[in-house]
Amino acid sequence: RFFGLALLALSMGFLWGYGGMLSFGQTAFFGIGGYGYTILAINTGETTGSMFFAAAAGMLTAMVLGYFMIYGRIGTIYFSIITLVFTLILEKAIRSTSGDQYVIGTAKLKGQNGIPNVPQLEVPWKAGLQLDINWFFYSGAISLICTYIGLRLLLTTSFGKVLVGIRENENRAELLGYDIRKYKLLAFVISGGIAGVGGAFYAISIPLAHPEMFSLGRAADVVMWVLIGGKSTLIGPISGVFAIEYFKGWLGTQGVGQVTLILGAVLITFVLVFQAGLMPTLSILPGLWRERRSIILSIKNYFT
């Protein structure tokens, strides 16, 4: 479950931290990936192809939505608002599919209740042989690690460098001859595919494809993970997921009633005190310690 959420956070960290686009639509692609995997796996009985379909569904949705927004020259604020509205529309649409007539093949959508008993991943070369809990854990970990490495390598290419340049100054990048719309759309599509795979892993782990995957609360969680972990790094959003979700679970075991209130206070504290996020702050601590130590040694040497 954590690995699925980490993929969702990583998609937001890449898009927002390096592309400069704050999207509340990541939960839409997350939910589409979860539902897409579940529906296709139920109808075909094949899970490996369904996992690829989850990524493709997220990418295709991002491509269609992003084309109209990015090539329509929508401003940054309106970009965030439209993705938020899109997510809320999808959530409302899924919640209204409670009747028996809402069926895709043999998969009943079941509205508020979601689709239970999501098919578990199977060994690709042995149909019908499900991965046990350990290998499912390893598959989630490997998917997260490979995605992280892939994005790191992508950011070292000319595409990644231009994307960061667009984040810093769109007008300057465009005056240098780059088609900023193409770069932004491609980044949006990549992030949609990552979120789709995360949604599939999350649905399998519960196991339930539920409208809550599209919810506004989940969209707010993503922003909180990225802000606390640090949006200027790729490891930051991942660490934010594990830290916050573990902290929420710990608060639940302690019988704390106002978990949301406490998380809000934590977010405000991090925004005010650790503006760069957890991981960037930790990365500069050794340098600050060395600088402080050198100053102290200089003072001692001066007086001796």
Backbone torsions as a table, in degrees:
resi	resn	phi	psi	omega
1	ARG	NA	-42.9	179.2
2	PHE	-64.1	-37.5	-179.6
3	PHE	-66.6	-38.0	176.3
4	GLY	-63.2	-43.9	177.8
5	LEU	-66.9	-34.8	179.0
6	ALA	-66.1	-37.0	175.6
7	LEU	-63.5	-39.6	176.6
8	LEU	-61.9	-46.1	179.3
9	ALA	-64.9	-37.9	179.9
10	LEU	-64.9	-37.2	177.5
11	SER	-63.5	-39.9	177.6
12	MET	-70.5	-41.0	179.2
13	GLY	-60.8	-42.0	178.2
14	PHE	-65.3	-46.8	-175.6
15	LEU	-70.1	-43.5	-176.1
16	TRP	-83.5	-46.3	-175.4
17	GLY	-71.6	-35.1	-175.9
18	TYR	-111.7	-23.4	177.3
19	GLY	-100.3	-12.6	178.7
20	GLY	71.9	19.8	-178.1
21	MET	-115.0	112.4	177.2
22	LEU	-85.6	108.7	-176.5
23	SER	-115.0	127.0	171.1
24	PHE	-91.6	6.7	-180.0
25	GLY	-88.1	-0.9	-180.0
26	GLN	-62.9	-34.1	177.5
27	THR	-70.5	-26.1	174.8
28	ALA	-65.5	-46.7	178.4
29	PHE	-67.8	-33.8	176.0
30	PHE	-60.1	-49.1	179.5
31	GLY	-68.3	-39.3	178.5
32	ILE	-62.6	-40.3	177.3
33	GLY	-63.6	-43.7	179.6
34	GLY	-64.2	-47.3	179.3
35	TYR	-69.0	-39.5	-179.9
36	GLY	-61.7	-45.7	177.6
37	TYR	-61.0	-47.3	-175.1
38	THR	-62.3	-47.5	-176.5
39	ILE	-65.7	-44.1	-178.3
40	LEU	-68.9	-40.2	-179.3
41	ALA	-65.8	-37.9	178.6
42	ILE	-65.7	-39.0	-175.8
43	ASN	-79.7	-32.7	-175.5
44	THR	-105.7	-22.4	-176.3
45	GLY	74.5	9.7	-177.8
46	GLU	-115.7	122.8	-171.3
47	THR	-98.2	-32.0	-178.6
48	THR	-64.0	-48.7	176.7
49	GLY	-63.8	-32.6	178.2
50	SER	-66.0	-34.2	177.2
51	MET	-66.3	-41.9	175.3
52	PHE	-65.3	-34.9	177.7
53	PHE	-64.8	-36.1	177.9
54	ALA	-59.9	-43.3	177.5
55	ALA	-65.7	-43.4	-178.4
56	ALA	-65.4	-38.5	179.6
57	ALA	-64.5	-42.3	177.2
58	GLY	-63.9	-40.8	-179.2
59	MET	-68.3	-42.5	-179.0
60	LEU	-65.2	-42.8	178.0
61	THR	-62.8	-43.0	178.2
62	ALA	-64.3	-36.4	-179.8
63	MET	-65.1	-45.5	-178.9
64	VAL	-66.9	-49.4	-179.5
65	LEU	-65.1	-44.5	-177.8
66	GLY	-66.6	-33.2	-179.1
67	TYR	-59.8	-47.0	-177.4
68	PHE	-70.2	-32.6	-179.5
69	MET	-79.9	-48.5	-173.8
70	ILE	-74.9	-45.7	178.6
71	TYR	-75.7	-15.0	173.7
72	GLY	-85.8	3.9	177.4
73	ARG	58.8	40.9	177.2
74	ILE	-70.6	136.5	179.4
75	GLY	-66.8	166.8	-175.3
76	THR	-59.9	-45.2	-179.3
77	ILE	-65.1	-44.7	-179.3
78	TYR	-68.5	-29.6	175.1
79	PHE	-60.1	-47.7	179.5
80	SER	-63.9	-41.1	-177.6
81	ILE	-66.6	-43.5	-178.0
82	ILE	-65.2	-41.5	177.5
83	THR	-64.6	-35.1	176.9
84	LEU	-65.6	-46.1	179.4
85	VAL	-62.6	-40.5	178.8
86	PHE	-59.7	-43.1	178.6
87	THR	-63.5	-44.6	-179.4
88	LEU	-65.4	-35.9	177.9
89	ILE	-64.5	-44.0	178.8
90	LEU	-63.0	-42.6	178.9
91	GLU	-61.1	-45.3	179.1
92	LYS	-62.0	-40.9	-179.2
93	ALA	-65.3	-42.8	-179.4
94	ILE	-67.2	-38.2	-179.2
95	ARG	-68.3	-19.5	-177.5
96	SER	-94.2	16.5	-178.1
97	THR	-106.5	45.4	-175.7
98	SER	-80.8	-22.7	-175.4
99	GLY	-71.5	160.9	179.5
100	ASP	-67.3	-16.9	-178.9
101	GLN	-76.6	-14.2	-179.5
102	TYR	-88.3	86.1	-177.4
103	VAL	-134.0	136.2	173.8
104	ILE	-116.1	104.1	-173.2
105	GLY	67.4	-116.2	177.3
106	THR	-106.4	3.9	-177.8
107	ALA	-94.6	117.3	176.3
108	LYS	-89.0	129.4	-175.5
109	LEU	-73.1	-36.3	171.8
110	LYS	62.2	20.2	169.3
111	GLY	50.6	-123.2	-175.6
112	GLN	-58.9	-31.8	-175.4
113	ASN	-77.7	-20.3	-179.2
114	GLY	75.4	-179.1	-178.9
115	ILE	-99.7	111.2	-178.4
116	PRO	-81.7	173.6	174.8
117	ASN	53.2	51.5	177.7
118	VAL	-60.3	130.2	-179.0
119	PRO	-57.1	133.8	178.9
120	GLN	-77.4	154.2	178.6
121	LEU	-62.5	142.9	178.1
122	GLU	-113.7	160.5	174.1
123	VAL	-64.4	123.6	-172.7
124	PRO	-55.4	-37.9	-175.4
125	TRP	-94.6	4.3	177.4
126	LYS	-135.9	93.8	-178.3
127	ALA	-62.4	134.5	177.5
128	GLY	91.9	-10.3	179.9
129	LEU	-98.1	106.3	-176.6
130	GLN	-77.3	147.8	172.6
131	LEU	-69.8	136.8	175.2
132	ASP	-75.6	177.4	-172.6
133	ILE	-62.6	-34.3	-179.5
134	ASN	-68.8	-46.2	-178.7
135	TRP	-70.8	-29.8	174.1
136	PHE	-65.9	-39.6	175.5
137	PHE	-60.5	-46.3	-179.0
138	TYR	-64.1	-38.6	179.7
139	SER	-64.2	-38.7	176.3
140	GLY	-65.5	-42.7	179.7
141	ALA	-64.2	-44.2	-179.3
142	ILE	-64.9	-40.8	178.5
143	SER	-61.4	-42.8	179.0
144	LEU	-65.1	-45.9	-179.3
145	ILE	-63.7	-44.1	179.9
146	CYS	-64.6	-39.1	178.1
147	THR	-65.1	-42.8	178.5
148	TYR	-61.6	-47.1	-179.8
149	ILE	-64.3	-41.4	179.3
150	GLY	-60.6	-42.2	178.9
151	LEU	-68.7	-38.4	177.3
152	ARG	-60.5	-44.3	178.7
153	LEU	-66.5	-38.3	179.5
154	LEU	-62.4	-37.7	-178.6
155	LEU	-71.7	-15.2	176.6
156	THR	-86.4	-11.6	179.6
157	THR	-82.1	175.1	178.3
158	SER	-62.8	-33.7	177.5
159	PHE	-60.5	-47.2	-179.4
160	GLY	-63.5	-40.5	-179.2
161	LYS	-67.7	-39.4	177.3
162	VAL	-66.9	-38.3	179.4
163	LEU	-61.1	-44.0	177.6
164	VAL	-65.1	-37.8	176.7
165	GLY	-62.5	-38.1	177.0
166	ILE	-65.8	-39.4	177.1
167	ARG	-60.3	-40.5	-177.8
168	GLU	-71.5	-43.0	-177.7
169	ASN	-160.0	100.2	-178.1
170	GLU	-62.5	-44.5	-176.3
171	ASN	-63.0	-40.9	-179.9
172	ARG	-66.2	-42.1	179.1
173	ALA	-62.5	-38.9	-179.8
174	GLU	-70.2	-38.3	177.9
175	LEU	-67.0	-24.6	176.4
176	LEU	-79.2	-2.8	173.8
177	GLY	103.0	5.6	179.8
178	TYR	-86.5	140.0	174.8
179	ASP	-83.9	91.9	-173.1
180	ILE	-64.0	-27.9	-179.5
181	ARG	-64.3	-40.6	-179.8
182	LYS	-63.8	-43.5	-179.0
183	TYR	-67.0	-42.1	-179.2
184	LYS	-67.7	-39.5	179.5
185	LEU	-65.7	-41.6	180.0
186	LEU	-64.1	-40.8	177.3
187	ALA	-63.5	-39.4	179.4
188	PHE	-65.1	-40.3	179.6
189	VAL	-66.7	-43.3	178.6
190	ILE	-60.9	-44.8	179.9
191	SER	-64.7	-34.5	177.3
192	GLY	-64.9	-39.1	177.6
193	GLY	-66.4	-40.6	178.5
194	ILE	-63.7	-44.5	178.4
195	ALA	-62.6	-36.8	178.6
196	GLY	-62.6	-42.9	177.2
197	VAL	-65.0	-40.3	176.8
198	GLY	-60.1	-40.0	178.2
199	GLY	-63.6	-37.8	178.5
200	ALA	-65.2	-45.8	178.6
201	PHE	-62.3	-40.1	-179.0
202	TYR	-65.1	-45.0	-179.5
203	ALA	-63.0	-38.8	179.2
204	ILE	-66.2	-38.9	-173.7
205	SER	-71.9	-24.3	-174.1
206	ILE	-72.2	-49.3	-8.8
207	PRO	-95.7	112.6	-176.4
208	LEU	-164.9	128.5	171.6
209	ALA	-94.7	108.8	-168.1
210	HIS	-126.1	148.0	178.4
211	PRO	-58.4	-20.0	179.1
212	GLU	-60.9	-20.8	178.2
213	MET	-63.8	-25.2	179.6
214	PHE	-93.2	-3.3	-163.2
215	SER	-67.9	159.8	176.5
216	LEU	-64.8	-35.2	177.5
217	GLY	-61.9	-40.8	177.5
218	ARG	-66.3	-39.3	177.5
219	ALA	-62.1	-38.0	177.3
220	ALA	-68.7	-36.3	177.5
221	ASP	-59.3	-41.9	-178.2
222	VAL	-60.9	-45.9	179.0
223	VAL	-60.8	-40.9	-179.5
224	MET	-65.8	-42.5	178.3
225	TRP	-58.8	-45.4	-175.8
226	VAL	-69.8	-42.0	-179.5
227	LEU	-65.2	-43.7	-177.9
228	ILE	-71.4	-42.5	179.2
229	GLY	-71.5	-33.6	-178.7
230	GLY	113.6	112.7	-176.2
231	LYS	-82.5	-4.5	178.7
232	SER	-86.9	0.4	176.9
233	THR	-132.7	161.7	175.8
234	LEU	-85.9	-29.3	179.7
235	ILE	-75.2	-22.9	-178.3
236	GLY	-59.8	-52.4	178.4
237	PRO	-59.0	-36.1	178.6
238	ILE	-65.1	-46.4	178.7
239	SER	-64.7	-34.2	177.8
240	GLY	-62.1	-40.2	178.3
241	VAL	-61.9	-51.9	-175.7
242	PHE	-65.4	-38.4	-179.0
243	ALA	-68.4	-49.7	-175.3
244	ILE	-70.7	-44.4	-178.0
245	GLU	-66.8	-37.3	175.7
246	TYR	-66.4	-40.6	179.5
247	PHE	-63.5	-40.4	177.3
248	LYS	-63.3	-43.2	178.5
249	GLY	-63.5	-39.4	179.1
250	TRP	-65.9	-41.0	177.8
251	LEU	-62.1	-37.4	178.8
252	GLY	-64.3	-38.3	179.3
253	THR	-71.6	-21.0	179.4
254	GLN	-88.0	-0.6	178.5
255	GLY	73.5	25.5	178.7
256	VAL	-77.3	125.6	-176.0
257	GLY	-81.2	-35.0	-174.7
258	GLN	-100.8	63.9	-178.8
259	VAL	-63.9	-42.8	-178.9
260	THR	-62.4	-39.8	179.4
261	LEU	-63.8	-43.0	179.3
262	ILE	-65.7	-42.2	178.5
263	LEU	-63.6	-36.7	176.2
264	GLY	-62.7	-41.2	177.9
265	ALA	-65.3	-39.1	177.5
266	VAL	-63.0	-43.9	179.9
267	LEU	-62.1	-44.9	179.2
268	ILE	-61.6	-41.9	179.6
269	THR	-61.4	-45.8	-179.1
270	PHE	-65.8	-39.9	-179.9
271	VAL	-64.6	-36.6	-177.5
272	LEU	-82.4	-40.3	-173.2
273	VAL	-95.5	-46.4	-178.8
274	PHE	-112.7	74.8	-172.3
275	GLN	-65.4	-29.7	-179.9
276	ALA	-79.8	-14.5	-177.2
277	GLY	104.4	170.7	-174.0
278	LEU	-64.9	-54.2	-174.2
279	MET	-66.7	-46.0	176.2
280	PRO	-60.3	-35.9	178.5
281	THR	-66.0	-44.1	179.1
282	LEU	-63.8	-33.3	-177.6
283	SER	-69.4	-26.0	-178.7
284	ILE	-93.2	-8.7	-178.9
285	LEU	-61.4	-43.3	177.8
286	PRO	-58.8	-39.9	178.8
287	GLY	-64.9	-40.4	177.8
288	LEU	-65.7	-37.6	179.1
289	TRP	-66.4	-42.6	178.4
290	ARG	-63.7	-40.0	179.1
291	GLU	-64.7	-42.6	179.3
292	ARG	-64.5	-41.1	-179.4
293	ARG	-64.8	-41.0	179.6
294	SER	-65.4	-35.6	177.7
295	ILE	-65.5	-44.4	179.1
296	ILE	-61.8	-42.7	179.2
297	LEU	-64.7	-37.1	179.0
298	SER	-64.6	-41.3	178.7
299	ILE	-64.6	-42.0	179.2
300	LYS	-63.0	-44.2	-179.8
301	ASN	-64.0	-34.2	-179.3
302	TYR	-65.3	-42.4	-177.1
303	PHE	-80.1	-20.8	178.3
304	THR	-90.7	NA	NA
